[in-house]
Amino acid sequence: SRRIRVQSGVGGNDMAEIVYSDITEIRTAKRLFGDGDMVLQLRDGAKFEVRNIPEFNEAVEFILKQCDKDVVEAYRQKQGSVN
């Protein structure tokens, strides 16, 4: 898949999609019990926020495999400086 699709709202009636190639920066925050939040900065300056992602580590790794190499390197450098 070349896109991230998120359904939200009451009954899942709201949907948003972004293309992996539009992601320029990734920021993440882990929560308890394996969940987490993610903010994706897009080429047009918009921010795509995804909250309370289950199986967070697996989701992040999957997304990183789809993103441009420079985005992945920048994310990994930031994560390394936090630890």
mmCIF file of the N, C-alpha and C atoms, coordinates in Angstrom:
data_MODEL
# 
_entry.id   MODEL 
# 
loop_
_atom_site.group_PDB 
_atom_site.id 
_atom_site.type_symbol 
_atom_site.label_atom_id 
_atom_site.label_alt_id 
_atom_site.label_comp_id 
_atom_site.label_asym_id 
_atom_site.label_entity_id 
_atom_site.label_seq_id 
_atom_site.pdbx_PDB_ins_code 
_atom_site.Cartn_x 
_atom_site.Cartn_y 
_atom_site.Cartn_z 
_atom_site.occupancy 
_atom_site.B_iso_or_equiv 
_atom_site.pdbx_formal_charge 
_atom_site.auth_seq_id 
_atom_site.auth_comp_id 
_atom_site.auth_asym_id 
_atom_site.auth_atom_id 
_atom_site.pdbx_PDB_model_num 
ATOM 1   N N  . SER A 1 1  ? 0.832   -1.187 0.000  1.00 0.00 ? 1  SER A N  1 
ATOM 2   C CA . SER A 1 1  ? 0.000   0.000  0.000  1.00 0.00 ? 1  SER A CA 1 
ATOM 3   C C  . SER A 1 1  ? 0.878   1.253  0.000  1.00 0.00 ? 1  SER A C  1 
ATOM 4   N N  . ARG A 1 2  ? 0.443   2.261  -0.697 1.00 0.00 ? 2  ARG A N  1 
ATOM 5   C CA . ARG A 1 2  ? 1.200   3.496  -0.779 1.00 0.00 ? 2  ARG A CA 1 
ATOM 6   C C  . ARG A 1 2  ? 0.610   4.589  0.100  1.00 0.00 ? 2  ARG A C  1 
ATOM 7   N N  . ARG A 1 3  ? -0.420  4.247  0.859  1.00 0.00 ? 3  ARG A N  1 
ATOM 8   C CA . ARG A 1 3  ? -1.129  5.259  1.631  1.00 0.00 ? 3  ARG A CA 1 
ATOM 9   C C  . ARG A 1 3  ? -1.379  4.820  3.064  1.00 0.00 ? 3  ARG A C  1 
ATOM 10  N N  . ILE A 1 4  ? -1.551  5.832  3.908  1.00 0.00 ? 4  ILE A N  1 
ATOM 11  C CA . ILE A 1 4  ? -2.059  5.614  5.261  1.00 0.00 ? 4  ILE A CA 1 
ATOM 12  C C  . ILE A 1 4  ? -3.490  6.112  5.250  1.00 0.00 ? 4  ILE A C  1 
ATOM 13  N N  . ARG A 1 5  ? -4.401  5.271  5.683  1.00 0.00 ? 5  ARG A N  1 
ATOM 14  C CA . ARG A 1 5  ? -5.812  5.643  5.756  1.00 0.00 ? 5  ARG A CA 1 
ATOM 15  C C  . ARG A 1 5  ? -6.252  5.524  7.209  1.00 0.00 ? 5  ARG A C  1 
ATOM 16  N N  . VAL A 1 6  ? -6.848  6.599  7.716  1.00 0.00 ? 6  VAL A N  1 
ATOM 17  C CA . VAL A 1 6  ? -7.307  6.613  9.097  1.00 0.00 ? 6  VAL A CA 1 
ATOM 18  C C  . VAL A 1 6  ? -8.811  6.908  9.112  1.00 0.00 ? 6  VAL A C  1 
ATOM 19  N N  . GLN A 1 7  ? -9.553  6.039  9.779  1.00 0.00 ? 7  GLN A N  1 
ATOM 20  C CA . GLN A 1 7  ? -10.978 6.269  9.987  1.00 0.00 ? 7  GLN A CA 1 
ATOM 21  C C  . GLN A 1 7  ? -11.170 6.709  11.426 1.00 0.00 ? 7  GLN A C  1 
ATOM 22  N N  . SER A 1 8  ? -11.977 7.750  11.623 1.00 0.00 ? 8  SER A N  1 
ATOM 23  C CA . SER A 1 8  ? -12.201 8.272  12.963 1.00 0.00 ? 8  SER A CA 1 
ATOM 24  C C  . SER A 1 8  ? -13.619 8.801  13.070 1.00 0.00 ? 8  SER A C  1 
ATOM 25  N N  . GLY A 1 9  ? -13.897 9.418  14.192 1.00 0.00 ? 9  GLY A N  1 
ATOM 26  C CA . GLY A 1 9  ? -15.213 9.992  14.410 1.00 0.00 ? 9  GLY A CA 1 
ATOM 27  C C  . GLY A 1 9  ? -16.200 8.947  14.896 1.00 0.00 ? 9  GLY A C  1 
ATOM 28  N N  . VAL A 1 10 ? -17.386 9.402  15.187 1.00 0.00 ? 10 VAL A N  1 
ATOM 29  C CA . VAL A 1 10 ? -18.451 8.524  15.671 1.00 0.00 ? 10 VAL A CA 1 
ATOM 30  C C  . VAL A 1 10 ? -18.824 7.550  14.562 1.00 0.00 ? 10 VAL A C  1 
ATOM 31  N N  . GLY A 1 11 ? -18.689 6.280  14.832 1.00 0.00 ? 11 GLY A N  1 
ATOM 32  C CA . GLY A 1 11 ? -19.014 5.252  13.849 1.00 0.00 ? 11 GLY A CA 1 
ATOM 33  C C  . GLY A 1 11 ? -17.996 5.105  12.736 1.00 0.00 ? 11 GLY A C  1 
ATOM 34  N N  . GLY A 1 12 ? -16.852 5.789  12.862 1.00 0.00 ? 12 GLY A N  1 
ATOM 35  C CA . GLY A 1 12 ? -15.815 5.690  11.839 1.00 0.00 ? 12 GLY A CA 1 
ATOM 36  C C  . GLY A 1 12 ? -16.199 6.341  10.525 1.00 0.00 ? 12 GLY A C  1 
ATOM 37  N N  . ASN A 1 13 ? -17.031 7.370  10.594 1.00 0.00 ? 13 ASN A N  1 
ATOM 38  C CA . ASN A 1 13 ? -17.527 8.007  9.374  1.00 0.00 ? 13 ASN A CA 1 
ATOM 39  C C  . ASN A 1 13 ? -16.557 9.010  8.753  1.00 0.00 ? 13 ASN A C  1 
ATOM 40  N N  . ASP A 1 14 ? -15.563 9.458  9.502  1.00 0.00 ? 14 ASP A N  1 
ATOM 41  C CA . ASP A 1 14 ? -14.574 10.394 8.969  1.00 0.00 ? 14 ASP A CA 1 
ATOM 42  C C  . ASP A 1 14 ? -13.356 9.610  8.505  1.00 0.00 ? 14 ASP A C  1 
ATOM 43  N N  . MET A 1 15 ? -12.864 9.940  7.304  1.00 0.00 ? 15 MET A N  1 
ATOM 44  C CA . MET A 1 15 ? -11.699 9.234  6.786  1.00 0.00 ? 15 MET A CA 1 
ATOM 45  C C  . MET A 1 15 ? -10.715 10.242 6.206  1.00 0.00 ? 15 MET A C  1 
ATOM 46  N N  . ALA A 1 16 ? -9.426  9.984  6.446  1.00 0.00 ? 16 ALA A N  1 
ATOM 47  C CA . ALA A 1 16 ? -8.357  10.802 5.868  1.00 0.00 ? 16 ALA A CA 1 
ATOM 48  C C  . ALA A 1 16 ? -7.287  9.867  5.330  1.00 0.00 ? 16 ALA A C  1 
ATOM 49  N N  . GLU A 1 17 ? -6.667  10.270 4.228  1.00 0.00 ? 17 GLU A N  1 
ATOM 50  C CA . GLU A 1 17 ? -5.599  9.481  3.623  1.00 0.00 ? 17 GLU A CA 1 
ATOM 51  C C  . GLU A 1 17 ? -4.411  10.381 3.319  1.00 0.00 ? 17 GLU A C  1 
ATOM 52  N N  . ILE A 1 18 ? -3.215  9.828  3.484  1.00 0.00 ? 18 ILE A N  1 
ATOM 53  C CA . ILE A 1 18 ? -2.004  10.503 3.033  1.00 0.00 ? 18 ILE A CA 1 
ATOM 54  C C  . ILE A 1 18 ? -1.137  9.488  2.300  1.00 0.00 ? 18 ILE A C  1 
ATOM 55  N N  . VAL A 1 19 ? -0.263  9.995  1.445  1.00 0.00 ? 19 VAL A N  1 
ATOM 56  C CA . VAL A 1 19 ? 0.664   9.158  0.690  1.00 0.00 ? 19 VAL A CA 1 
ATOM 57  C C  . VAL A 1 19 ? 2.000   9.180  1.429  1.00 0.00 ? 19 VAL A C  1 
ATOM 58  N N  . TYR A 1 20 ? 2.638   8.030  1.566  1.00 0.00 ? 20 TYR A N  1 
ATOM 59  C CA . TYR A 1 20 ? 3.908   7.931  2.296  1.00 0.00 ? 20 TYR A CA 1 
ATOM 60  C C  . TYR A 1 20 ? 4.948   8.922  1.772  1.00 0.00 ? 20 TYR A C  1 
ATOM 61  N N  . SER A 1 21 ? 4.981   9.125  0.470  1.00 0.00 ? 21 SER A N  1 
ATOM 62  C CA . SER A 1 21 ? 5.994   10.014 -0.113 1.00 0.00 ? 21 SER A CA 1 
ATOM 63  C C  . SER A 1 21 ? 5.799   11.478 0.282  1.00 0.00 ? 21 SER A C  1 
ATOM 64  N N  . ASP A 1 22 ? 4.632   11.832 0.822  1.00 0.00 ? 22 ASP A N  1 
ATOM 65  C CA . ASP A 1 22 ? 4.373   13.203 1.282  1.00 0.00 ? 22 ASP A CA 1 
ATOM 66  C C  . ASP A 1 22 ? 4.908   13.467 2.685  1.00 0.00 ? 22 ASP A C  1 
ATOM 67  N N  . ILE A 1 23 ? 5.327   12.427 3.393  1.00 0.00 ? 23 ILE A N  1 
ATOM 68  C CA . ILE A 1 23 ? 5.812   12.581 4.767  1.00 0.00 ? 23 ILE A CA 1 
ATOM 69  C C  . ILE A 1 23 ? 7.229   13.146 4.744  1.00 0.00 ? 23 ILE A C  1 
ATOM 70  N N  . THR A 1 24 ? 7.441   14.247 5.499  1.00 0.00 ? 24 THR A N  1 
ATOM 71  C CA . THR A 1 24 ? 8.769   14.854 5.578  1.00 0.00 ? 24 THR A CA 1 
ATOM 72  C C  . THR A 1 24 ? 9.383   14.710 6.969  1.00 0.00 ? 24 THR A C  1 
ATOM 73  N N  . GLU A 1 25 ? 8.552   14.463 7.974  1.00 0.00 ? 25 GLU A N  1 
ATOM 74  C CA . GLU A 1 25 ? 9.059   14.312 9.346  1.00 0.00 ? 25 GLU A CA 1 
ATOM 75  C C  . GLU A 1 25 ? 8.076   13.479 10.150 1.00 0.00 ? 25 GLU A C  1 
ATOM 76  N N  . ILE A 1 26 ? 8.626   12.679 11.066 1.00 0.00 ? 26 ILE A N  1 
ATOM 77  C CA . ILE A 1 26 ? 7.799   11.846 11.944 1.00 0.00 ? 26 ILE A CA 1 
ATOM 78  C C  . ILE A 1 26 ? 8.161   12.145 13.386 1.00 0.00 ? 26 ILE A C  1 
ATOM 79  N N  . ARG A 1 27 ? 7.139   12.375 14.189 1.00 0.00 ? 27 ARG A N  1 
ATOM 80  C CA . ARG A 1 27 ? 7.333   12.545 15.637 1.00 0.00 ? 27 ARG A CA 1 
ATOM 81  C C  . ARG A 1 27 ? 6.416   11.546 16.330 1.00 0.00 ? 27 ARG A C  1 
ATOM 82  N N  . THR A 1 28 ? 6.943   10.921 17.372 1.00 0.00 ? 28 THR A N  1 
ATOM 83  C CA . THR A 1 28 ? 6.160   9.907  18.075 1.00 0.00 ? 28 THR A CA 1 
ATOM 84  C C  . THR A 1 28 ? 6.245   10.087 19.582 1.00 0.00 ? 28 THR A C  1 
ATOM 85  N N  . ALA A 1 29 ? 5.243   9.547  20.253 1.00 0.00 ? 29 ALA A N  1 
ATOM 86  C CA . ALA A 1 29 ? 5.219   9.522  21.714 1.00 0.00 ? 29 ALA A CA 1 
ATOM 87  C C  . ALA A 1 29 ? 4.564   8.214  22.144 1.00 0.00 ? 29 ALA A C  1 
ATOM 88  N N  . LYS A 1 30 ? 5.273   7.449  22.958 1.00 0.00 ? 30 LYS A N  1 
ATOM 89  C CA . LYS A 1 30 ? 4.730   6.175  23.437 1.00 0.00 ? 30 LYS A CA 1 
ATOM 90  C C  . LYS A 1 30 ? 3.811   6.412  24.624 1.00 0.00 ? 30 LYS A C  1 
ATOM 91  N N  . ARG A 1 31 ? 2.821   5.544  24.756 1.00 0.00 ? 31 ARG A N  1 
ATOM 92  C CA . ARG A 1 31 ? 1.903   5.542  25.896 1.00 0.00 ? 31 ARG A CA 1 
ATOM 93  C C  . ARG A 1 31 ? 2.065   4.218  26.639 1.00 0.00 ? 31 ARG A C  1 
ATOM 94  N N  . LEU A 1 32 ? 1.296   4.081  27.661 1.00 0.00 ? 32 LEU A N  1 
ATOM 95  C CA . LEU A 1 32 ? 1.302   2.823  28.409 1.00 0.00 ? 32 LEU A CA 1 
ATOM 96  C C  . LEU A 1 32 ? 0.671   1.697  27.596 1.00 0.00 ? 32 LEU A C  1 
ATOM 97  N N  . PHE A 1 33 ? 1.005   0.487  27.937 1.00 0.00 ? 33 PHE A N  1 
ATOM 98  C CA . PHE A 1 33 ? 0.395   -0.725 27.380 1.00 0.00 ? 33 PHE A CA 1 
ATOM 99  C C  . PHE A 1 33 ? 0.628   -0.906 25.885 1.00 0.00 ? 33 PHE A C  1 
ATOM 100 N N  . GLY A 1 34 ? 1.726   -0.334 25.348 1.00 0.00 ? 34 GLY A N  1 
ATOM 101 C CA . GLY A 1 34 ? 2.082   -0.576 23.962 1.00 0.00 ? 34 GLY A CA 1 
ATOM 102 C C  . GLY A 1 34 ? 1.437   0.333  22.935 1.00 0.00 ? 34 GLY A C  1 
ATOM 103 N N  . ASP A 1 35 ? 0.632   1.295  23.366 1.00 0.00 ? 35 ASP A N  1 
ATOM 104 C CA . ASP A 1 35 ? 0.014   2.242  22.440 1.00 0.00 ? 35 ASP A CA 1 
ATOM 105 C C  . ASP A 1 35 ? 0.905   3.468  22.278 1.00 0.00 ? 35 ASP A C  1 
ATOM 106 N N  . GLY A 1 36 ? 0.573   4.328  21.322 1.00 0.00 ? 36 GLY A N  1 
ATOM 107 C CA . GLY A 1 36 ? 1.342   5.555  21.137 1.00 0.00 ? 36 GLY A CA 1 
ATOM 108 C C  . GLY A 1 36 ? 0.661   6.520  20.192 1.00 0.00 ? 36 GLY A C  1 
ATOM 109 N N  . ASP A 1 37 ? 1.242   7.696  20.084 1.00 0.00 ? 37 ASP A N  1 
ATOM 110 C CA . ASP A 1 37 ? 0.741   8.752  19.215 1.00 0.00 ? 37 ASP A CA 1 
ATOM 111 C C  . ASP A 1 37 ? 1.805   9.087  18.183 1.00 0.00 ? 37 ASP A C  1 
ATOM 112 N N  . MET A 1 38 ? 1.356   9.610  17.032 1.00 0.00 ? 38 MET A N  1 
ATOM 113 C CA . MET A 1 38 ? 2.274   9.946  15.962 1.00 0.00 ? 38 MET A CA 1 
ATOM 114 C C  . MET A 1 38 ? 1.790   11.219 15.274 1.00 0.00 ? 38 MET A C  1 
ATOM 115 N N  . VAL A 1 39 ? 2.733   12.094 14.950 1.00 0.00 ? 39 VAL A N  1 
ATOM 116 C CA . VAL A 1 39 ? 2.437   13.273 14.146 1.00 0.00 ? 39 VAL A CA 1 
ATOM 117 C C  . VAL A 1 39 ? 3.333   13.206 12.923 1.00 0.00 ? 39 VAL A C  1 
ATOM 118 N N  . LEU A 1 40 ? 2.716   13.257 11.759 1.00 0.00 ? 40 LEU A N  1 
ATOM 119 C CA . LEU A 1 40 ? 3.440   13.201 10.498 1.00 0.00 ? 40 LEU A CA 1 
ATOM 120 C C  . LEU A 1 40 ? 3.380   14.579 9.850  1.00 0.00 ? 40 LEU A C  1 
ATOM 121 N N  . GLN A 1 41 ? 4.542   15.177 9.616  1.00 0.00 ? 41 GLN A N  1 
ATOM 122 C CA . GLN A 1 41 ? 4.618   16.461 8.924  1.00 0.00 ? 41 GLN A CA 1 
ATOM 123 C C  . GLN A 1 41 ? 4.610   16.167 7.432  1.00 0.00 ? 41 GLN A C  1 
ATOM 124 N N  . LEU A 1 42 ? 3.783   16.884 6.673  1.00 0.00 ? 42 LEU A N  1 
ATOM 125 C CA . LEU A 1 42 ? 3.641   16.626 5.245  1.00 0.00 ? 42 LEU A CA 1 
ATOM 126 C C  . LEU A 1 42 ? 4.298   17.719 4.409  1.00 0.00 ? 42 LEU A C  1 
ATOM 127 N N  . ARG A 1 43 ? 4.574   17.409 3.158  1.00 0.00 ? 43 ARG A N  1 
ATOM 128 C CA . ARG A 1 43 ? 5.262   18.340 2.247  1.00 0.00 ? 43 ARG A CA 1 
ATOM 129 C C  . ARG A 1 43 ? 4.567   19.698 2.137  1.00 0.00 ? 43 ARG A C  1 
ATOM 130 N N  . ASP A 1 44 ? 3.251   19.708 2.208  1.00 0.00 ? 44 ASP A N  1 
ATOM 131 C CA . ASP A 1 44 ? 2.515   20.974 2.072  1.00 0.00 ? 44 ASP A CA 1 
ATOM 132 C C  . ASP A 1 44 ? 2.442   21.766 3.378  1.00 0.00 ? 44 ASP A C  1 
ATOM 133 N N  . GLY A 1 45 ? 3.123   21.267 4.426  1.00 0.00 ? 45 GLY A N  1 
ATOM 134 C CA . GLY A 1 45 ? 3.138   21.956 5.710  1.00 0.00 ? 45 GLY A CA 1 
ATOM 135 C C  . GLY A 1 45 ? 2.069   21.485 6.675  1.00 0.00 ? 45 GLY A C  1 
ATOM 136 N N  . ALA A 1 46 ? 1.163   20.655 6.217  1.00 0.00 ? 46 ALA A N  1 
ATOM 137 C CA . ALA A 1 46 ? 0.101   20.136 7.084  1.00 0.00 ? 46 ALA A CA 1 
ATOM 138 C C  . ALA A 1 46 ? 0.662   19.106 8.057  1.00 0.00 ? 46 ALA A C  1 
ATOM 139 N N  . LYS A 1 47 ? -0.041  18.924 9.162  1.00 0.00 ? 47 LYS A N  1 
ATOM 140 C CA . LYS A 1 47 ? 0.307   17.890 10.133 1.00 0.00 ? 47 LYS A CA 1 
ATOM 141 C C  . LYS A 1 47 ? -0.820  16.871 10.167 1.00 0.00 ? 47 LYS A C  1 
ATOM 142 N N  . PHE A 1 48 ? -0.435  15.607 10.147 1.00 0.00 ? 48 PHE A N  1 
ATOM 143 C CA . PHE A 1 48 ? -1.389  14.497 10.191 1.00 0.00 ? 48 PHE A CA 1 
ATOM 144 C C  . PHE A 1 48 ? -1.185  13.806 11.529 1.00 0.00 ? 48 PHE A C  1 
ATOM 145 N N  . GLU A 1 49 ? -2.139  13.960 12.428 1.00 0.00 ? 49 GLU A N  1 
ATOM 146 C CA . GLU A 1 49 ? -2.010  13.417 13.782 1.00 0.00 ? 49 GLU A CA 1 
ATOM 147 C C  . GLU A 1 49 ? -2.806  12.130 13.911 1.00 0.00 ? 49 GLU A C  1 
ATOM 148 N N  . VAL A 1 50 ? -2.146  11.118 14.454 1.00 0.00 ? 50 VAL A N  1 
ATOM 149 C CA . VAL A 1 50 ? -2.798  9.837  14.701 1.00 0.00 ? 50 VAL A CA 1 
ATOM 150 C C  . VAL A 1 50 ? -2.601  9.525  16.177 1.00 0.00 ? 50 VAL A C  1 
ATOM 151 N N  . ARG A 1 51 ? -3.683  9.344  16.896 1.00 0.00 ? 51 ARG A N  1 
ATOM 152 C CA . ARG A 1 51 ? -3.633  9.154  18.341 1.00 0.00 ? 51 ARG A CA 1 
ATOM 153 C C  . ARG A 1 51 ? -4.013  7.731  18.736 1.00 0.00 ? 51 ARG A C  1 
ATOM 154 N N  . ASN A 1 52 ? -3.413  7.282  19.827 1.00 0.00 ? 52 ASN A N  1 
ATOM 155 C CA . ASN A 1 52 ? -3.761  6.008  20.453 1.00 0.00 ? 52 ASN A CA 1 
ATOM 156 C C  . ASN A 1 52 ? -3.657  4.828  19.479 1.00 0.00 ? 52 ASN A C  1 
ATOM 157 N N  . ILE A 1 53 ? -2.482  4.681  18.868 1.00 0.00 ? 53 ILE A N  1 
ATOM 158 C CA . ILE A 1 53 ? -2.230  3.616  17.902 1.00 0.00 ? 53 ILE A CA 1 
ATOM 159 C C  . ILE A 1 53 ? -1.909  2.331  18.658 1.00 0.00 ? 53 ILE A C  1 
ATOM 160 N N  . PRO A 1 54 ? -2.691  1.260  18.457 1.00 0.00 ? 54 PRO A N  1 
ATOM 161 C CA . PRO A 1 54 ? -2.358  -0.016 19.105 1.00 0.00 ? 54 PRO A CA 1 
ATOM 162 C C  . PRO A 1 54 ? -1.145  -0.652 18.437 1.00 0.00 ? 54 PRO A C  1 
ATOM 163 N N  . GLU A 1 55 ? -0.439  -1.523 19.162 1.00 0.00 ? 55 GLU A N  1 
ATOM 164 C CA . GLU A 1 55 ? 0.770   -2.185 18.651 1.00 0.00 ? 55 GLU A CA 1 
ATOM 165 C C  . GLU A 1 55 ? 1.683   -1.145 17.995 1.00 0.00 ? 55 GLU A C  1 
ATOM 166 N N  . PHE A 1 56 ? 1.983   -0.120 18.764 1.00 0.00 ? 56 PHE A N  1 
ATOM 167 C CA . PHE A 1 56 ? 2.651   1.080  18.284 1.00 0.00 ? 56 PHE A CA 1 
ATOM 168 C C  . PHE A 1 56 ? 4.008   0.813  17.639 1.00 0.00 ? 56 PHE A C  1 
ATOM 169 N N  . ASN A 1 57 ? 4.864   0.066  18.299 1.00 0.00 ? 57 ASN A N  1 
ATOM 170 C CA . ASN A 1 57 ? 6.206   -0.185 17.758 1.00 0.00 ? 57 ASN A CA 1 
ATOM 171 C C  . ASN A 1 57 ? 6.147   -0.848 16.387 1.00 0.00 ? 57 ASN A C  1 
ATOM 172 N N  . GLU A 1 58 ? 5.261   -1.809 16.231 1.00 0.00 ? 58 GLU A N  1 
ATOM 173 C CA . GLU A 1 58 ? 5.112   -2.493 14.944 1.00 0.00 ? 58 GLU A CA 1 
ATOM 174 C C  . GLU A 1 58 ? 4.591   -1.533 13.881 1.00 0.00 ? 58 GLU A C  1 
ATOM 175 N N  . ALA A 1 59 ? 3.641   -0.680 14.253 1.00 0.00 ? 59 ALA A N  1 
ATOM 176 C CA . ALA A 1 59 ? 3.079   0.287  13.305 1.00 0.00 ? 59 ALA A CA 1 
ATOM 177 C C  . ALA A 1 59 ? 4.143   1.282  12.844 1.00 0.00 ? 59 ALA A C  1 
ATOM 178 N N  . VAL A 1 60 ? 4.951   1.771  13.780 1.00 0.00 ? 60 VAL A N  1 
ATOM 179 C CA . VAL A 1 60 ? 6.012   2.722  13.429 1.00 0.00 ? 60 VAL A CA 1 
ATOM 180 C C  . VAL A 1 60 ? 7.013   2.074  12.475 1.00 0.00 ? 60 VAL A C  1 
ATOM 181 N N  . GLU A 1 61 ? 7.438   0.872  12.770 1.00 0.00 ? 61 GLU A N  1 
ATOM 182 C CA . GLU A 1 61 ? 8.402   0.194  11.903 1.00 0.00 ? 61 GLU A CA 1 
ATOM 183 C C  . GLU A 1 61 ? 7.830   -0.037 10.507 1.00 0.00 ? 61 GLU A C  1 
ATOM 184 N N  . PHE A 1 62 ? 6.568   -0.384 10.429 1.00 0.00 ? 62 PHE A N  1 
ATOM 185 C CA . PHE A 1 62 ? 5.932   -0.574 9.117  1.00 0.00 ? 62 PHE A CA 1 
ATOM 186 C C  . PHE A 1 62 ? 5.929   0.732  8.332  1.00 0.00 ? 62 PHE A C  1 
ATOM 187 N N  . ILE A 1 63 ? 5.557   1.826  8.985  1.00 0.00 ? 63 ILE A N  1 
ATOM 188 C CA . ILE A 1 63 ? 5.513   3.123  8.317  1.00 0.00 ? 63 ILE A CA 1 
ATOM 189 C C  . ILE A 1 63 ? 6.909   3.553  7.878  1.00 0.00 ? 63 ILE A C  1 
ATOM 190 N N  . LEU A 1 64 ? 7.896   3.335  8.732  1.00 0.00 ? 64 LEU A N  1 
ATOM 191 C CA . LEU A 1 64 ? 9.268   3.710  8.376  1.00 0.00 ? 64 LEU A CA 1 
ATOM 192 C C  . LEU A 1 64 ? 9.754   2.962  7.134  1.00 0.00 ? 64 LEU A C  1 
ATOM 193 N N  . LYS A 1 65 ? 9.344   1.717  6.976  1.00 0.00 ? 65 LYS A N  1 
ATOM 194 C CA . LYS A 1 65 ? 9.749   0.940  5.795  1.00 0.00 ? 65 LYS A CA 1 
ATOM 195 C C  . LYS A 1 65 ? 9.175   1.522  4.504  1.00 0.00 ? 65 LYS A C  1 
ATOM 196 N N  . GLN A 1 66 ? 8.087   2.298  4.622  1.00 0.00 ? 66 GLN A N  1 
ATOM 197 C CA . GLN A 1 66 ? 7.435   2.861  3.446  1.00 0.00 ? 66 GLN A CA 1 
ATOM 198 C C  . GLN A 1 66 ? 7.928   4.269  3.114  1.00 0.00 ? 66 GLN A C  1 
ATOM 199 N N  . CYS A 1 67 ? 8.593   4.925  4.047  1.00 0.00 ? 67 CYS A N  1 
ATOM 200 C CA . CYS A 1 67 ? 8.976   6.334  3.895  1.00 0.00 ? 67 CYS A CA 1 
ATOM 201 C C  . CYS A 1 67 ? 10.313  6.491  3.177  1.00 0.00 ? 67 CYS A C  1 
ATOM 202 N N  . ASP A 1 68 ? 10.564  7.727  2.731  1.00 0.00 ? 68 ASP A N  1 
ATOM 203 C CA . ASP A 1 68 ? 11.843  8.063  2.105  1.00 0.00 ? 68 ASP A CA 1 
ATOM 204 C C  . ASP A 1 68 ? 12.984  7.855  3.102  1.00 0.00 ? 68 ASP A C  1 
ATOM 205 N N  . LYS A 1 69 ? 14.138  7.511  2.562  1.00 0.00 ? 69 LYS A N  1 
ATOM 206 C CA . LYS A 1 69 ? 15.310  7.197  3.386  1.00 0.00 ? 69 LYS A CA 1 
ATOM 207 C C  . LYS A 1 69 ? 15.712  8.356  4.297  1.00 0.00 ? 69 LYS A C  1 
ATOM 208 N N  . ASP A 1 70 ? 15.668  9.585  3.792  1.00 0.00 ? 70 ASP A N  1 
ATOM 209 C CA . ASP A 1 70 ? 16.068  10.729 4.610  1.00 0.00 ? 70 ASP A CA 1 
ATOM 210 C C  . ASP A 1 70 ? 15.127  10.964 5.785  1.00 0.00 ? 70 ASP A C  1 
ATOM 211 N N  . VAL A 1 71 ? 13.854  10.675 5.607  1.00 0.00 ? 71 VAL A N  1 
ATOM 212 C CA . VAL A 1 71 ? 12.879  10.801 6.697  1.00 0.00 ? 71 VAL A CA 1 
ATOM 213 C C  . VAL A 1 71 ? 13.183  9.765  7.783  1.00 0.00 ? 71 VAL A C  1 
ATOM 214 N N  . VAL A 1 72 ? 13.486  8.549  7.359  1.00 0.00 ? 72 VAL A N  1 
ATOM 215 C CA . VAL A 1 72 ? 13.793  7.465  8.297  1.00 0.00 ? 72 VAL A CA 1 
ATOM 216 C C  . VAL A 1 72 ? 15.067  7.785  9.078  1.00 0.00 ? 72 VAL A C  1 
ATOM 217 N N  . GLU A 1 73 ? 16.098  8.246  8.389  1.00 0.00 ? 73 GLU A N  1 
ATOM 218 C CA . GLU A 1 73 ? 17.363  8.578  9.055  1.00 0.00 ? 73 GLU A CA 1 
ATOM 219 C C  . GLU A 1 73 ? 17.175  9.691  10.082 1.00 0.00 ? 73 GLU A C  1 
ATOM 220 N N  . ALA A 1 74 ? 16.425  10.730 9.723  1.00 0.00 ? 74 ALA A N  1 
ATOM 221 C CA . ALA A 1 74 ? 16.175  11.837 10.655 1.00 0.00 ? 74 ALA A CA 1 
ATOM 222 C C  . ALA A 1 74 ? 15.409  11.348 11.882 1.00 0.00 ? 74 ALA A C  1 
ATOM 223 N N  . TYR A 1 75 ? 14.414  10.484 11.672 1.00 0.00 ? 75 TYR A N  1 
ATOM 224 C CA . TYR A 1 75 ? 13.638  9.939  12.790 1.00 0.00 ? 75 TYR A CA 1 
ATOM 225 C C  . TYR A 1 75 ? 14.531  9.111  13.710 1.00 0.00 ? 75 TYR A C  1 
ATOM 226 N N  . ARG A 1 76 ? 15.340  8.241  13.132 1.00 0.00 ? 76 ARG A N  1 
ATOM 227 C CA . ARG A 1 76 ? 16.212  7.375  13.939 1.00 0.00 ? 76 ARG A CA 1 
ATOM 228 C C  . ARG A 1 76 ? 17.242  8.203  14.713 1.00 0.00 ? 76 ARG A C  1 
ATOM 229 N N  . GLN A 1 77 ? 17.761  9.272  14.115 1.00 0.00 ? 77 GLN A N  1 
ATOM 230 C CA . GLN A 1 77 ? 18.719  10.140 14.825 1.00 0.00 ? 77 GLN A CA 1 
ATOM 231 C C  . GLN A 1 77 ? 18.047  10.803 16.016 1.00 0.00 ? 77 GLN A C  1 
ATOM 232 N N  . LYS A 1 78 ? 16.833  11.292 15.828 1.00 0.00 ? 78 LYS A N  1 
ATOM 233 C CA . LYS A 1 78 ? 16.111  11.938 16.941 1.00 0.00 ? 78 LYS A CA 1 
ATOM 234 C C  . LYS A 1 78 ? 15.838  10.929 18.055 1.00 0.00 ? 78 LYS A C  1 
ATOM 235 N N  . GLN A 1 79 ? 15.446  9.727  17.682 1.00 0.00 ? 79 GLN A N  1 
ATOM 236 C CA . GLN A 1 79 ? 15.146  8.702  18.685 1.00 0.00 ? 79 GLN A CA 1 
ATOM 237 C C  . GLN A 1 79 ? 16.414  8.321  19.448 1.00 0.00 ? 79 GLN A C  1 
ATOM 238 N N  . GLY A 1 80 ? 17.538  8.260  18.739 1.00 0.00 ? 80 GLY A N  1 
ATOM 239 C CA . GLY A 1 80 ? 18.813  7.932  19.378 1.00 0.00 ? 80 GLY A CA 1 
ATOM 240 C C  . GLY A 1 80 ? 19.258  8.993  20.361 1.00 0.00 ? 80 GLY A C  1 
ATOM 241 N N  . SER A 1 81 ? 18.963  10.252 20.065 1.00 0.00 ? 81 SER A N  1 
ATOM 242 C CA . SER A 1 81 ? 19.363  11.351 20.954 1.00 0.00 ? 81 SER A CA 1 
ATOM 243 C C  . SER A 1 81 ? 18.469  11.437 22.179 1.00 0.00 ? 81 SER A C  1 
ATOM 244 N N  . VAL A 1 82 ? 17.267  10.861 22.103 1.00 0.00 ? 82 VAL A N  1 
ATOM 245 C CA . VAL A 1 82 ? 16.339  10.872 23.244 1.00 0.00 ? 82 VAL A CA 1 
ATOM 246 C C  . VAL A 1 82 ? 16.734  9.826  24.266 1.00 0.00 ? 82 VAL A C  1 
ATOM 247 N N  . ASN A 1 83 ? 17.220  8.675  23.785 1.00 0.00 ? 83 ASN A N  1 
ATOM 248 C CA . ASN A 1 83 ? 17.548  7.556  24.694 1.00 0.00 ? 83 ASN A CA 1 
ATOM 249 C C  . ASN A 1 83 ? 18.850  7.756  25.388 1.00 0.00 ? 83 ASN A C  1 
# 
